[in-house]
Amino acid sequence: MATSPNLPGIAPPTPGDGDTAVLERTTQRTEPPRMYQVVLLNDDFTPMEFVVWVLQELFNKDRETATQIMLKIHIEGRGVCGVFSRDVANTKVEQVLQTAQHNGHPLQCVCEPVE
Ligand code: TYC
């Protein structure tokens, strides 16, 4: 066992005399970042074909999937187009609204946190 030299006037540390170091193990858990779903809303005026095009161009859906999502929105009133980080989700909403406005359609789009 290693021994420390005895210096005059300084007692070597002995267990339990207050010089014992206690190492605490702390576990830091970082929550995963919150995710946001982009939701398209139904209306009576936006052409179905335009919604399918938006889903293909802005949400990278193939034509079949885009058509299914569009029909779900048409029937149920709303539908999820994708799940993203907050910044990307907000950008997608802006892109949908700008594109719809530019083409004269009232298509509405929102983003909401995923539970
Ligand atoms: N309901 C529209 C129509 O009958 C189609 C539509 C689908 C509009 C989805 C918006 O998010 C939407 N032309």
Backbone and ligand atoms as CSV (ligand in chain L), in Angstrom:
chain,resi,resn,atom,element,x,y,z
A,1,MET,N,N,0.849,-1.194,0.000
A,1,MET,CA,C,0.000,0.000,0.000
A,1,MET,C,C,0.885,1.246,0.000
A,2,ALA,N,N,0.511,2.282,-0.751
A,2,ALA,CA,C,1.336,3.496,-0.796
A,2,ALA,C,C,1.174,4.288,0.495
A,3,THR,N,N,2.239,4.799,0.988
A,3,THR,CA,C,2.170,5.625,2.207
A,3,THR,C,C,2.644,7.022,1.866
A,4,SER,N,N,1.957,8.026,2.474
A,4,SER,CA,C,2.418,9.397,2.247
A,4,SER,C,C,3.441,9.725,3.327
A,5,PRO,N,N,4.402,10.561,2.956
A,5,PRO,CA,C,5.423,10.887,3.938
A,5,PRO,C,C,4.817,11.669,5.093
A,6,ASN,N,N,5.269,11.377,6.279
A,6,ASN,CA,C,4.795,12.122,7.443
A,6,ASN,C,C,5.567,13.431,7.562
A,7,LEU,N,N,4.832,14.530,7.289
A,7,LEU,CA,C,5.492,15.824,7.440
A,7,LEU,C,C,5.279,16.290,8.866
A,8,PRO,N,N,6.218,17.048,9.384
A,8,PRO,CA,C,6.064,17.505,10.761
A,8,PRO,C,C,4.806,18.355,10.923
A,9,GLY,N,N,3.951,18.032,11.877
A,9,GLY,CA,C,2.754,18.839,12.175
A,9,GLY,C,C,1.568,18.512,11.294
A,10,ILE,N,N,1.751,17.695,10.301
A,10,ILE,CA,C,0.619,17.343,9.427
A,10,ILE,C,C,0.374,15.851,9.530
A,11,ALA,N,N,-0.821,15.543,10.043
A,11,ALA,CA,C,-1.161,14.128,10.193
A,11,ALA,C,C,-1.666,13.592,8.877
A,12,PRO,N,N,-1.277,12.399,8.529
A,12,PRO,CA,C,-1.820,11.809,7.303
A,12,PRO,C,C,-3.306,11.549,7.453
A,13,PRO,N,N,-4.060,11.661,6.347
A,13,PRO,CA,C,-5.506,11.431,6.465
A,13,PRO,C,C,-5.816,10.005,6.903
A,14,THR,N,N,-6.775,9.908,7.787
A,14,THR,CA,C,-7.219,8.585,8.212
A,14,THR,C,C,-8.699,8.462,7.890
A,15,PRO,N,N,-9.147,7.275,7.535
A,15,PRO,CA,C,-10.562,7.096,7.160
A,15,PRO,C,C,-11.496,7.597,8.253
A,16,GLY,N,N,-12.525,8.342,7.826
A,16,GLY,CA,C,-13.533,8.770,8.785
A,16,GLY,C,C,-13.204,10.057,9.502
A,17,ASP,N,N,-12.082,10.672,9.175
A,17,ASP,CA,C,-11.748,11.889,9.922
A,17,ASP,C,C,-12.203,13.153,9.186
A,18,GLY,N,N,-12.993,13.005,8.120
A,18,GLY,CA,C,-13.523,14.173,7.434
A,18,GLY,C,C,-12.777,14.488,6.149
A,19,ASP,N,N,-11.652,13.862,5.950
A,19,ASP,CA,C,-10.891,14.128,4.720
A,19,ASP,C,C,-11.218,13.126,3.615
A,20,THR,N,N,-12.150,12.252,3.918
A,20,THR,CA,C,-12.475,11.235,2.925
A,20,THR,C,C,-13.330,11.851,1.815
A,21,ALA,N,N,-12.908,11.672,0.592
A,21,ALA,CA,C,-13.684,12.199,-0.532
A,21,ALA,C,C,-14.810,11.237,-0.877
A,22,VAL,N,N,-15.988,11.792,-1.133
A,22,VAL,CA,C,-17.124,10.969,-1.552
A,22,VAL,C,C,-17.441,11.307,-2.996
A,23,LEU,N,N,-17.345,10.334,-3.867
A,23,LEU,CA,C,-17.669,10.562,-5.277
A,23,LEU,C,C,-19.113,10.147,-5.513
A,24,GLU,N,N,-19.893,11.097,-5.983
A,24,GLU,CA,C,-21.290,10.764,-6.273
A,24,GLU,C,C,-21.454,10.561,-7.766
A,25,ARG,N,N,-22.183,9.517,-8.101
A,25,ARG,CA,C,-22.456,9.276,-9.521
A,25,ARG,C,C,-23.782,9.954,-9.858
A,26,THR,N,N,-23.736,10.911,-10.759
A,26,THR,CA,C,-24.992,11.550,-11.168
A,26,THR,C,C,-25.275,11.159,-12.618
A,27,THR,N,N,-26.502,10.814,-12.870
A,27,THR,CA,C,-26.887,10.448,-14.234
A,27,THR,C,C,-27.643,11.615,-14.838
A,28,GLN,N,N,-27.117,12.167,-15.927
A,28,GLN,CA,C,-27.805,13.275,-16.581
A,28,GLN,C,C,-28.591,12.730,-17.756
A,29,ARG,N,N,-29.891,12.970,-17.697
A,29,ARG,CA,C,-30.716,12.521,-18.820
A,29,ARG,C,C,-31.205,13.742,-19.589
A,30,THR,N,N,-30.936,13.762,-20.890
A,30,THR,CA,C,-31.406,14.853,-21.742
A,30,THR,C,C,-32.638,14.367,-22.489
A,31,GLU,N,N,-33.718,15.147,-22.362
A,31,GLU,CA,C,-34.952,14.776,-23.068
A,31,GLU,C,C,-34.722,14.887,-24.575
A,32,PRO,N,N,-35.256,13.970,-25.350
A,32,PRO,CA,C,-35.166,14.143,-26.812
A,32,PRO,C,C,-35.952,15.391,-27.226
A,33,PRO,N,N,-35.540,16.081,-28.296
A,33,PRO,CA,C,-36.239,17.303,-28.689
A,33,PRO,C,C,-37.676,16.997,-29.076
A,34,ARG,N,N,-38.552,17.923,-28.728
A,34,ARG,CA,C,-39.961,17.768,-29.064
A,34,ARG,C,C,-40.126,17.775,-30.593
A,35,MET,N,N,-41.044,16.954,-31.095
A,35,MET,CA,C,-41.282,16.899,-32.539
A,35,MET,C,C,-42.658,17.501,-32.852
A,36,TYR,N,N,-42.784,17.966,-34.078
A,36,TYR,CA,C,-44.011,18.690,-34.469
A,36,TYR,C,C,-44.591,18.089,-35.747
A,37,GLN,N,N,-45.908,17.870,-35.729
A,37,GLN,CA,C,-46.541,17.331,-36.936
A,37,GLN,C,C,-47.195,18.468,-37.723
A,38,VAL,N,N,-46.999,18.370,-39.036
A,38,VAL,CA,C,-47.621,19.344,-39.933
A,38,VAL,C,C,-48.943,18.747,-40.399
A,39,VAL,N,N,-50.005,19.510,-40.207
A,39,VAL,CA,C,-51.363,19.026,-40.489
A,39,VAL,C,C,-52.008,19.888,-41.576
A,40,LEU,N,N,-52.508,19.246,-42.613
A,40,LEU,CA,C,-53.281,19.965,-43.634
A,40,LEU,C,C,-54.756,19.894,-43.273
A,41,LEU,N,N,-55.473,20.995,-43.516
A,41,LEU,CA,C,-56.903,21.058,-43.199
A,41,LEU,C,C,-57.728,21.031,-44.480
A,42,ASN,N,N,-58.895,20.447,-44.381
A,42,ASN,CA,C,-59.779,20.382,-45.543
A,42,ASN,C,C,-60.471,21.723,-45.772
A,43,ASP,N,N,-60.813,21.977,-47.007
A,43,ASP,CA,C,-61.717,23.093,-47.339
A,43,ASP,C,C,-62.489,22.675,-48.577
A,44,ASP,N,N,-63.452,23.495,-48.983
A,44,ASP,CA,C,-64.322,23.087,-50.096
A,44,ASP,C,C,-63.814,23.555,-51.452
A,45,PHE,N,N,-62.710,24.291,-51.488
A,45,PHE,CA,C,-62.334,24.973,-52.740
A,45,PHE,C,C,-61.004,24.531,-53.351
A,46,THR,N,N,-60.035,24.163,-52.508
A,46,THR,CA,C,-58.732,23.763,-53.053
A,46,THR,C,C,-58.892,22.481,-53.868
A,47,PRO,N,N,-58.414,22.482,-55.115
A,47,PRO,CA,C,-58.551,21.264,-55.938
A,47,PRO,C,C,-57.771,20.089,-55.331
A,48,MET,N,N,-58.359,18.913,-55.430
A,48,MET,CA,C,-57.698,17.701,-54.931
A,48,MET,C,C,-56.305,17.546,-55.538
A,49,GLU,N,N,-56.214,17.820,-56.834
A,49,GLU,CA,C,-54.937,17.629,-57.527
A,49,GLU,C,C,-53.843,18.539,-56.957
A,50,PHE,N,N,-54.242,19.742,-56.543
A,50,PHE,CA,C,-53.249,20.658,-55.960
A,50,PHE,C,C,-52.735,20.119,-54.631
A,51,VAL,N,N,-53.620,19.551,-53.820
A,51,VAL,CA,C,-53.214,18.994,-52.524
A,51,VAL,C,C,-52.259,17.812,-52.734
A,52,VAL,N,N,-52.592,16.982,-53.717
A,52,VAL,CA,C,-51.709,15.841,-54.028
A,52,VAL,C,C,-50.332,16.362,-54.450
A,53,TRP,N,N,-50.327,17.392,-55.265
A,53,TRP,CA,C,-49.058,17.984,-55.730
A,53,TRP,C,C,-48.249,18.535,-54.543
A,54,VAL,N,N,-48.924,19.232,-53.623
A,54,VAL,CA,C,-48.249,19.774,-52.425
A,54,VAL,C,C,-47.619,18.641,-51.609
A,55,LEU,N,N,-48.369,17.573,-51.443
A,55,LEU,CA,C,-47.855,16.448,-50.638
A,55,LEU,C,C,-46.652,15.790,-51.319
A,56,GLN,N,N,-46.668,15.764,-52.637
A,56,GLN,CA,C,-45.538,15.177,-53.360
A,56,GLN,C,C,-44.322,16.108,-53.328
A,57,GLU,N,N,-44.566,17.388,-53.588
A,57,GLU,CA,C,-43.444,18.329,-53.734
A,57,GLU,C,C,-42.852,18.766,-52.397
A,58,LEU,N,N,-43.693,19.025,-51.424
A,58,LEU,CA,C,-43.188,19.590,-50.154
A,58,LEU,C,C,-42.986,18.532,-49.069
A,59,PHE,N,N,-43.642,17.372,-49.233
A,59,PHE,CA,C,-43.530,16.347,-48.186
A,59,PHE,C,C,-42.976,15.025,-48.720
A,60,ASN,N,N,-42.501,15.096,-49.954
A,60,ASN,CA,C,-41.798,13.949,-50.563
A,60,ASN,C,C,-42.598,12.643,-50.552
A,61,LYS,N,N,-43.914,12.772,-50.690
A,61,LYS,CA,C,-44.752,11.555,-50.760
A,61,LYS,C,C,-44.824,11.065,-52.207
A,62,ASP,N,N,-44.906,9.743,-52.367
A,62,ASP,CA,C,-45.156,9.264,-53.729
A,62,ASP,C,C,-46.633,9.512,-54.056
A,63,ARG,N,N,-46.971,9.392,-55.332
A,63,ARG,CA,C,-48.310,9.796,-55.771
A,63,ARG,C,C,-49.419,9.007,-55.046
A,64,GLU,N,N,-49.188,7.723,-54.879
A,64,GLU,CA,C,-50.174,6.868,-54.223
A,64,GLU,C,C,-50.416,7.314,-52.772
A,65,THR,N,N,-49.325,7.506,-52.029
A,65,THR,CA,C,-49.436,7.935,-50.622
A,65,THR,C,C,-50.068,9.325,-50.535
A,66,ALA,N,N,-49.637,10.217,-51.440
A,66,ALA,CA,C,-50.164,11.589,-51.439
A,66,ALA,C,C,-51.682,11.569,-51.668
A,67,THR,N,N,-52.115,10.720,-52.580
A,67,THR,CA,C,-53.552,10.634,-52.879
A,67,THR,C,C,-54.330,10.108,-51.665
A,68,GLN,N,N,-53.749,9.105,-51.004
A,68,GLN,CA,C,-54.412,8.550,-49.810
A,68,GLN,C,C,-54.534,9.601,-48.704
A,69,ILE,N,N,-53.456,10.364,-48.489
A,69,ILE,CA,C,-53.486,11.400,-47.435
A,69,ILE,C,C,-54.505,12.476,-47.795
A,70,MET,N,N,-54.521,12.883,-49.072
A,70,MET,CA,C,-55.463,13.919,-49.509
A,70,MET,C,C,-56.912,13.456,-49.277
A,71,LEU,N,N,-57.196,12.192,-49.638
A,71,LEU,CA,C,-58.559,11.686,-49.465
A,71,LEU,C,C,-58.943,11.601,-47.984
A,72,LYS,N,N,-57.964,11.227,-47.158
A,72,LYS,CA,C,-58.216,11.168,-45.707
A,72,LYS,C,C,-58.591,12.567,-45.193
A,73,ILE,N,N,-57.841,13.584,-45.647
A,73,ILE,CA,C,-58.138,14.965,-45.226
A,73,ILE,C,C,-59.528,15.375,-45.726
A,74,HIS,N,N,-59.799,15.022,-46.990
A,74,HIS,CA,C,-61.090,15.371,-47.604
A,74,HIS,C,C,-62.249,14.767,-46.803
A,75,ILE,N,N,-62.056,13.558,-46.308
A,75,ILE,CA,C,-63.143,12.857,-45.600
A,75,ILE,C,C,-63.183,13.217,-44.112
A,76,GLU,N,N,-62.012,13.262,-43.479
A,76,GLU,CA,C,-61.973,13.428,-42.013
A,76,GLU,C,C,-61.757,14.875,-41.571
A,77,GLY,N,N,-61.372,15.739,-42.523
A,77,GLY,CA,C,-61.221,17.156,-42.169
A,77,GLY,C,C,-59.793,17.604,-41.953
A,78,ARG,N,N,-58.917,16.667,-41.639
A,78,ARG,CA,C,-57.514,17.006,-41.433
A,78,ARG,C,C,-56.648,15.762,-41.550
A,79,GLY,N,N,-55.358,15.991,-41.777
A,79,GLY,CA,C,-54.460,14.848,-41.897
A,79,GLY,C,C,-53.008,15.264,-41.720
A,80,VAL,N,N,-52.228,14.369,-41.134
A,80,VAL,CA,C,-50.813,14.628,-40.878
A,80,VAL,C,C,-50.000,14.375,-42.155
A,81,CYS,N,N,-49.176,15.356,-42.505
A,81,CYS,CA,C,-48.339,15.241,-43.711
A,81,CYS,C,C,-46.926,14.806,-43.383
A,82,GLY,N,N,-46.497,15.034,-42.146
A,82,GLY,CA,C,-45.140,14.657,-41.763
A,82,GLY,C,C,-44.840,15.142,-40.354
A,83,VAL,N,N,-43.770,14.601,-39.774
A,83,VAL,CA,C,-43.342,14.975,-38.416
A,83,VAL,C,C,-41.887,15.450,-38.497
A,84,PHE,N,N,-41.632,16.637,-37.905
A,84,PHE,CA,C,-40.321,17.287,-38.075
A,84,PHE,C,C,-39.912,17.975,-36.778
A,85,SER,N,N,-38.661,18.435,-36.755
A,85,SER,CA,C,-38.232,19.327,-35.680
A,85,SER,C,C,-39.044,20.624,-35.808
A,86,ARG,N,N,-39.043,21.436,-34.768
A,86,ARG,CA,C,-39.911,22.630,-34.764
A,86,ARG,C,C,-39.610,23.573,-35.926
A,87,ASP,N,N,-38.342,23.842,-36.159
A,87,ASP,CA,C,-37.972,24.785,-37.228
A,87,ASP,C,C,-38.401,24.278,-38.597
A,88,VAL,N,N,-38.142,22.998,-38.844
A,88,VAL,CA,C,-38.498,22.437,-40.156
A,88,VAL,C,C,-40.018,22.437,-40.317
A,89,ALA,N,N,-40.743,22.073,-39.256
A,89,ALA,CA,C,-42.215,22.045,-39.326
A,89,ALA,C,C,-42.756,23.439,-39.649
A,90,ASN,N,N,-42.231,24.463,-38.976
A,90,ASN,CA,C,-42.695,25.837,-39.241
A,90,ASN,C,C,-42.385,26.259,-40.673
A,91,THR,N,N,-41.227,25.856,-41.158
A,91,THR,CA,C,-40.864,26.187,-42.544
A,91,THR,C,C,-41.820,25.516,-43.524
A,92,LYS,N,N,-42.171,24.258,-43.250
A,92,LYS,CA,C,-43.112,23.525,-44.127
A,92,LYS,C,C,-44.459,24.245,-44.167
A,93,VAL,N,N,-44.940,24.660,-42.990
A,93,VAL,CA,C,-46.235,25.370,-42.939
A,93,VAL,C,C,-46.164,26.631,-43.801
A,94,GLU,N,N,-45.077,27.391,-43.651
A,94,GLU,CA,C,-44.919,28.617,-44.440
A,94,GLU,C,C,-44.919,28.307,-45.931
A,95,GLN,N,N,-44.212,27.254,-46.315
A,95,GLN,CA,C,-44.128,26.880,-47.738
A,95,GLN,C,C,-45.501,26.512,-48.288
A,96,VAL,N,N,-46.279,25.740,-47.490
A,96,VAL,CA,C,-47.626,25.345,-47.939
A,96,VAL,C,C,-48.495,26.591,-48.120
A,97,LEU,N,N,-48.488,27.465,-47.105
A,97,LEU,CA,C,-49.364,28.648,-47.156
A,97,LEU,C,C,-48.980,29.578,-48.314
A,98,GLN,N,N,-47.673,29.760,-48.501
A,98,GLN,CA,C,-47.208,30.630,-49.600
A,98,GLN,C,C,-47.590,30.060,-50.956
A,99,THR,N,N,-47.360,28.746,-51.109
A,99,THR,CA,C,-47.661,28.101,-52.393
A,99,THR,C,C,-49.158,28.156,-52.683
A,100,ALA,N,N,-49.960,27.897,-51.641
A,100,ALA,CA,C,-51.414,27.927,-51.818
A,100,ALA,C,C,-51.869,29.338,-52.201
A,101,GLN,N,N,-51.359,30.321,-51.463
A,101,GLN,CA,C,-51.743,31.710,-51.739
A,101,GLN,C,C,-51.338,32.113,-53.161
A,102,HIS,N,N,-50.127,31.738,-53.516
A,102,HIS,CA,C,-49.596,32.076,-54.841
A,102,HIS,C,C,-50.488,31.514,-55.947
A,103,ASN,N,N,-51.104,30.354,-55.680
A,103,ASN,CA,C,-51.954,29.711,-56.685
A,103,ASN,C,C,-53.431,30.021,-56.490
A,104,GLY,N,N,-53.742,30.894,-55.531
A,104,GLY,CA,C,-55.117,31.343,-55.325
A,104,GLY,C,C,-56.017,30.335,-54.637
A,105,HIS,N,N,-55.421,29.452,-53.793
A,105,HIS,CA,C,-56.218,28.452,-53.080
A,105,HIS,C,C,-56.234,28.770,-51.576
A,106,PRO,N,N,-57.350,28.449,-50.912
A,106,PRO,CA,C,-57.463,28.787,-49.473
A,106,PRO,C,C,-56.908,27.702,-48.541
A,107,LEU,N,N,-56.123,26.778,-49.082
A,107,LEU,CA,C,-55.592,25.651,-48.304
A,107,LEU,C,C,-54.937,26.149,-47.008
A,108,GLN,N,N,-55.308,25.509,-45.883
A,108,GLN,CA,C,-54.763,25.881,-44.585
A,108,GLN,C,C,-53.915,24.746,-44.009
A,109,CYS,N,N,-52.943,25.140,-43.227
A,109,CYS,CA,C,-51.966,24.193,-42.714
A,109,CYS,C,C,-51.498,24.663,-41.341
A,110,VAL,N,N,-51.369,23.755,-40.392
A,110,VAL,CA,C,-50.904,24.127,-39.047
A,110,VAL,C,C,-49.846,23.129,-38.601
A,111,CYS,N,N,-49.088,23.525,-37.581
A,111,CYS,CA,C,-48.215,22.512,-36.978
A,111,CYS,C,C,-48.505,22.435,-35.481
A,112,GLU,N,N,-48.356,21.246,-34.923
A,112,GLU,CA,C,-48.689,21.033,-33.508
A,112,GLU,C,C,-47.727,20.014,-32.912
A,113,PRO,N,N,-47.395,20.189,-31.625
A,113,PRO,CA,C,-46.453,19.262,-30.998
A,113,PRO,C,C,-47.016,17.849,-30.943
A,114,VAL,N,N,-46.144,16.881,-31.155
A,114,VAL,CA,C,-46.543,15.483,-31.037
A,114,VAL,C,C,-46.506,15.125,-29.556
A,115,GLU,N,N,-47.522,14.425,-29.069
A,115,GLU,CA,C,-47.596,14.055,-27.635
A,115,GLU,C,C,-46.406,13.212,-27.218
L,1,TYC,N1,N,-62.183,19.108,-50.226
L,1,TYC,C1,C,-61.434,19.545,-51.412
L,1,TYC,C2,C,-62.289,19.336,-52.637
L,1,TYC,O1,O,-63.283,18.649,-52.606
L,1,TYC,C3,C,-60.117,18.767,-51.536
L,1,TYC,C4,C,-59.158,19.038,-50.430
L,1,TYC,C5,C,-58.471,17.975,-49.842
L,1,TYC,C6,C,-58.925,20.325,-50.001
L,1,TYC,C7,C,-57.573,18.194,-48.833
L,1,TYC,C8,C,-58.004,20.566,-48.956
L,1,TYC,O2,O,-56.378,19.729,-47.413
L,1,TYC,C9,C,-57.312,19.500,-48.390
L,1,TYC,N2,N,-61.871,19.957,-53.755
